[in-house]
């Protein structure tokens, strides 16, 4: 049975990071109804994570959650973004993990933030971290700002979740990302419609020089 574990690194309760993790895992369950899907929340483990970072030993409760991550076939990782990067709690948890724990593991990266200005943090902060850990990160990251939880942005958020989960499921099945150029154009069009802008017209190709008859 395929096992998927979501790591929710939200610091508040309730947390938009947990809400986003739930949206993503719901889509995973829809695509893989036979899969085992669990969520590990870091907030209740904050003291144990700190103690493990200082002592080098994980308490039984924390070790149980680490074992879930280690045995999972794929991961969904969701962190809030503060000041253009992931939180200290999330980074400390990653520091506690063995360096080779995530090698070759498919990972879907997601993040939440108070403004869309943080949206590049997935590629500038999270993706380099998981590349260093030699995880197999899916191309599409899922970022959610307050706009995405409203009626205007929810369609675009749903499209990003569907595309990212599709890539994760395809990777788990050994089919690469499963993406085509047509998929990319369709998602772009949905995003433009969700913000009230028509899709950009294709850029016309520049005509070449006129052909001349050979002598």
Kinemage of the C-alpha trace (Angstrom):
@kinemage 1
@onewidth
@group {chain A} dominant
@subgroup {mainchain}
@vectorlist {calphas} color= white
{ca unk a 1} P 0.000 0.000 0.000
{ca unk a 2} L 1.292 3.447 -0.934
{ca unk a 3} L 2.011 5.634 2.100
{ca unk a 4} L 1.893 9.438 1.979
{ca unk a 5} L 2.850 11.609 4.953
{ca unk a 6} L 2.153 15.335 5.128
{ca unk a 7} L 4.360 17.495 7.365
{ca unk a 8} L 2.442 20.570 8.566
{ca unk a 9} L 4.779 23.126 10.123
{ca unk a 10} L 2.249 25.776 11.107
{ca unk a 11} L 2.894 27.677 14.328
{ca unk a 12} L -0.652 28.829 15.092
{ca unk a 13} L -3.772 26.900 16.019
{ca unk a 14} L -5.734 26.804 13.783
{ca unk a 15} L -3.112 27.040 11.069
{ca unk a 16} L -3.452 27.914 7.400
{ca unk a 17} L -0.510 25.581 6.770
{ca unk a 18} L -2.526 22.705 8.221
{ca unk a 19} L -5.519 23.839 6.179
{ca unk a 20} L -3.420 23.762 3.007
{ca unk a 21} L -1.979 20.367 3.970
{ca unk a 22} L -5.541 19.062 4.355
{ca unk a 23} L -6.528 20.428 0.937
{ca unk a 24} L -3.556 18.697 -0.649
{ca unk a 25} L -4.052 15.373 1.161
{ca unk a 26} L -7.745 15.398 0.200
{ca unk a 27} L -6.630 15.559 -3.428
{ca unk a 28} L -4.125 12.755 -2.787
{ca unk a 29} L -6.929 10.588 -1.376
{ca unk a 30} L -9.058 11.364 -4.407
{ca unk a 31} L -6.268 10.304 -6.775
{ca unk a 32} L -5.067 7.363 -4.652
{ca unk a 33} L -8.102 6.055 -2.734
{ca unk a 34} L -6.208 2.961 -1.552
{ca unk a 35} L -3.249 4.927 -0.159
{ca unk a 36} L -2.482 5.481 3.504
{ca unk a 37} L -2.376 9.239 4.136
{ca unk a 38} L -1.288 10.740 7.469
{ca unk a 39} L -0.342 14.204 8.708
{ca unk a 40} L 2.464 15.031 11.130
{ca unk a 41} L 2.013 18.395 12.869
{ca unk a 42} L 5.192 19.943 14.224
{ca unk a 43} L 3.657 22.470 16.643
{ca unk a 44} L 2.749 19.888 19.337
{ca unk a 45} L 6.272 18.445 18.991
{ca unk a 46} L 8.107 21.769 19.309
{ca unk a 47} L 9.678 21.058 22.707
{ca unk a 48} L 10.721 17.525 21.715
{ca unk a 49} L 12.205 18.818 18.454
{ca unk a 50} L 14.256 21.415 20.334
{ca unk a 51} L 15.428 18.856 22.896
{ca unk a 52} L 16.448 16.457 20.110
{ca unk a 53} L 18.433 19.203 18.373
{ca unk a 54} L 20.307 19.927 21.628
{ca unk a 55} L 20.826 16.366 22.838
{ca unk a 56} L 21.025 14.401 19.596
{ca unk a 57} L 18.329 11.983 20.779
{ca unk a 58} L 14.641 11.991 19.862
{ca unk a 59} L 11.997 11.311 22.510
{ca unk a 60} L 9.686 8.345 21.761
{ca unk a 61} L 6.830 10.571 20.578
{ca unk a 62} L 9.043 12.448 18.157
{ca unk a 63} L 10.782 9.288 17.004
{ca unk a 64} L 7.400 7.768 16.161
{ca unk a 65} L 6.661 10.692 13.822
{ca unk a 66} L 10.157 10.546 12.309
{ca unk a 67} L 9.615 6.853 11.595
{ca unk a 68} L 6.431 7.753 9.693
{ca unk a 69} L 8.411 10.168 7.525
{ca unk a 70} L 11.157 7.608 6.967
{ca unk a 71} L 8.768 4.845 5.880
{ca unk a 72} L 6.558 7.018 3.657
{ca unk a 73} L 6.635 6.479 -0.091
{ca unk a 74} L 6.067 10.196 -0.644
{ca unk a 75} L 5.861 13.413 1.351
{ca unk a 76} L 3.791 16.582 1.313
{ca unk a 77} L 5.628 19.409 3.105
{ca unk a 78} L 3.820 22.609 4.102
{ca unk a 79} L 5.506 25.457 5.975
{ca unk a 80} L 4.451 29.013 6.714
{ca unk a 81} L 6.790 31.641 5.307
{ca unk a 82} L 8.122 34.383 7.563
{ca unk a 83} L 10.509 37.005 6.168
{ca unk a 84} L 10.946 35.127 2.887
{ca unk a 85} L 11.875 31.750 4.400
{ca unk a 86} L 10.536 28.740 6.291
{ca unk a 87} L 10.187 28.828 10.063
{ca unk a 88} L 12.856 27.953 12.596
{ca unk a 89} L 10.733 25.091 13.939
{ca unk a 90} L 10.568 23.511 10.490
{ca unk a 91} L 14.318 23.902 9.936
{ca unk a 92} L 15.081 22.417 13.371
{ca unk a 93} L 12.909 19.405 12.567
{ca unk a 94} L 14.767 18.917 9.298
{ca unk a 95} L 18.079 19.190 11.184
{ca unk a 96} L 16.957 16.393 13.531
{ca unk a 97} L 16.372 13.992 10.630
{ca unk a 98} L 19.205 11.760 9.451
{ca unk a 99} L 20.999 13.309 6.491
{ca unk a 100} L 20.160 10.397 4.175
{ca unk a 101} L 16.533 9.924 5.281
{ca unk a 102} L 14.965 11.611 2.244
{ca unk a 103} L 17.270 10.403 -0.518
{ca unk a 104} L 15.182 9.570 -3.595
{ca unk a 105} L 11.861 10.245 -1.859
{ca unk a 106} L 9.214 12.121 -3.915
{ca unk a 107} L 8.249 15.368 -2.172
{ca unk a 108} L 5.552 17.947 -2.894
{ca unk a 109} L 6.455 21.381 -1.502
{ca unk a 110} L 3.837 23.882 -0.337
{ca unk a 111} L 3.804 27.054 1.720
{ca unk a 112} L 1.532 29.730 3.120
{ca unk a 113} L 2.205 33.426 3.655
{ca unk a 114} L 0.512 36.667 4.560
{ca unk a 115} L 1.277 38.177 1.169
{ca unk a 116} L 1.988 36.939 -2.339
{ca unk a 117} L 5.430 38.573 -2.010
{ca unk a 118} L 6.479 35.356 -0.256
{ca unk a 119} L 5.486 33.083 -3.157
{ca unk a 120} L 9.054 32.653 -4.443
{ca unk a 121} L 10.161 31.238 -1.082
{ca unk a 122} L 9.280 27.735 -2.261
{ca unk a 123} L 11.893 27.922 -5.018
{ca unk a 124} L 14.419 30.094 -3.176
{ca unk a 125} L 14.303 28.450 0.274
{ca unk a 126} L 12.465 25.138 0.396
{ca unk a 127} L 13.554 23.631 -2.907
{ca unk a 128} L 17.324 24.122 -2.297
{ca unk a 129} L 16.973 22.484 1.122
{ca unk a 130} L 15.335 19.366 -0.299
{ca unk a 131} L 17.728 19.286 -3.236
{ca unk a 132} L 20.572 19.190 -0.718
{ca unk a 133} L 18.819 16.288 1.040
{ca unk a 134} L 18.598 14.543 -2.373
{ca unk a 135} L 14.832 14.250 -2.337
{ca unk a 136} L 12.929 13.989 -5.619
{ca unk a 137} L 10.943 17.259 -5.579
{ca unk a 138} L 7.957 17.626 -7.927
{ca unk a 139} L 8.196 20.648 -10.242
{ca unk a 140} L 5.028 22.424 -9.107
{ca unk a 141} L 5.061 24.115 -5.710
{ca unk a 142} L 1.804 25.193 -4.063
{ca unk a 143} L 1.771 28.616 -2.409
{ca unk a 144} L -1.326 30.069 -0.751
{ca unk a 145} L -1.737 33.699 0.283
{ca unk a 146} L -4.907 35.187 1.834
{ca unk a 147} L -6.145 35.912 -1.703
{ca unk a 148} L -6.171 32.185 -2.482
{ca unk a 149} L -8.598 31.379 0.324
{ca unk a 150} L -11.203 33.808 -1.032
{ca unk a 151} L -13.669 33.221 -3.819
{ca unk a 152} L -11.461 34.947 -6.397
{ca unk a 153} L -8.348 32.833 -5.815
{ca unk a 154} L -9.684 29.455 -4.791
{ca unk a 155} L -9.994 28.169 -8.369
{ca unk a 156} L -6.356 28.933 -9.134
{ca unk a 157} L -5.268 27.346 -5.830
{ca unk a 158} L -7.279 24.232 -6.654
{ca unk a 159} L -5.637 24.057 -10.082
{ca unk a 160} L -2.149 24.283 -8.543
{ca unk a 161} L -2.978 21.592 -5.999
{ca unk a 162} L -4.373 19.292 -8.676
{ca unk a 163} L -1.316 19.745 -10.880
{ca unk a 164} L 1.186 19.234 -8.036
{ca unk a 165} L -0.599 16.155 -6.708
{ca unk a 166} L -0.821 14.771 -10.238
{ca unk a 167} L 2.954 15.101 -10.524
{ca unk a 168} L 3.467 13.402 -7.156
{ca unk a 169} L 1.163 10.517 -8.051
{ca unk a 170} L 2.844 10.119 -11.449
{ca unk a 171} L 6.290 10.028 -9.820
{ca unk a 172} L 5.125 7.423 -7.316
{ca unk a 173} L 3.929 5.331 -10.251
{ca unk a 174} L 7.255 5.665 -12.072
{ca unk a 175} L 5.849 7.857 -14.833
{ca unk a 176} L 7.891 10.996 -14.310
{ca unk a 177} L 5.887 14.178 -13.808
{ca unk a 178} L 3.202 13.140 -16.283
{ca unk a 179} L 2.995 16.718 -17.556
{ca unk a 180} L 2.588 17.953 -21.118
{ca unk a 181} L 2.780 21.381 -22.733
{ca unk a 182} L -1.019 21.363 -23.070
{ca unk a 183} L -1.384 20.890 -19.304
{ca unk a 184} L 0.804 23.944 -18.700
{ca unk a 185} L -1.237 26.114 -21.061
{ca unk a 186} L -4.520 24.969 -19.485
{ca unk a 187} L -3.403 25.759 -15.925
{ca unk a 188} L -2.097 29.172 -17.042
{ca unk a 189} L -5.456 29.958 -18.656
{ca unk a 190} L -7.341 28.968 -15.493
{ca unk a 191} L -5.097 31.199 -13.399
{ca unk a 192} L -5.632 34.197 -15.666
{ca unk a 193} L -9.407 33.711 -15.611
{ca unk a 194} L -9.409 33.478 -11.809
{ca unk a 195} L -7.836 36.935 -11.500
{ca unk a 196} L -10.056 38.459 -14.150
{ca unk a 197} L -7.531 38.671 -16.953
{ca unk a 198} L -7.863 36.961 -20.349
{ca unk a 199} L -5.034 34.611 -21.297
{ca unk a 200} L -2.285 36.326 -23.224
{ca unk a 201} L -2.495 35.931 -26.966
{ca unk a 202} L 0.273 33.837 -28.524
{ca unk a 203} L 3.258 35.862 -29.667
{ca unk a 204} L 3.353 35.868 -33.472
{ca unk a 205} L 6.464 34.493 -35.036
{ca unk a 206} L 8.614 36.927 -36.984
{ca unk a 207} L 8.374 36.253 -40.711
{ca unk a 208} L 11.588 35.329 -42.436
{ca unk a 209} L 12.973 37.042 -45.529
{ca unk a 210} L 10.957 36.542 -48.707
{ca unk a 211} L 12.026 33.656 -50.842
{ca unk a 212} L 13.622 34.520 -54.184
{ca unk a 213} L 13.580 32.364 -57.234
{ca unk a 214} L 16.889 30.722 -58.002
{ca unk a 215} L 18.493 31.892 -61.248
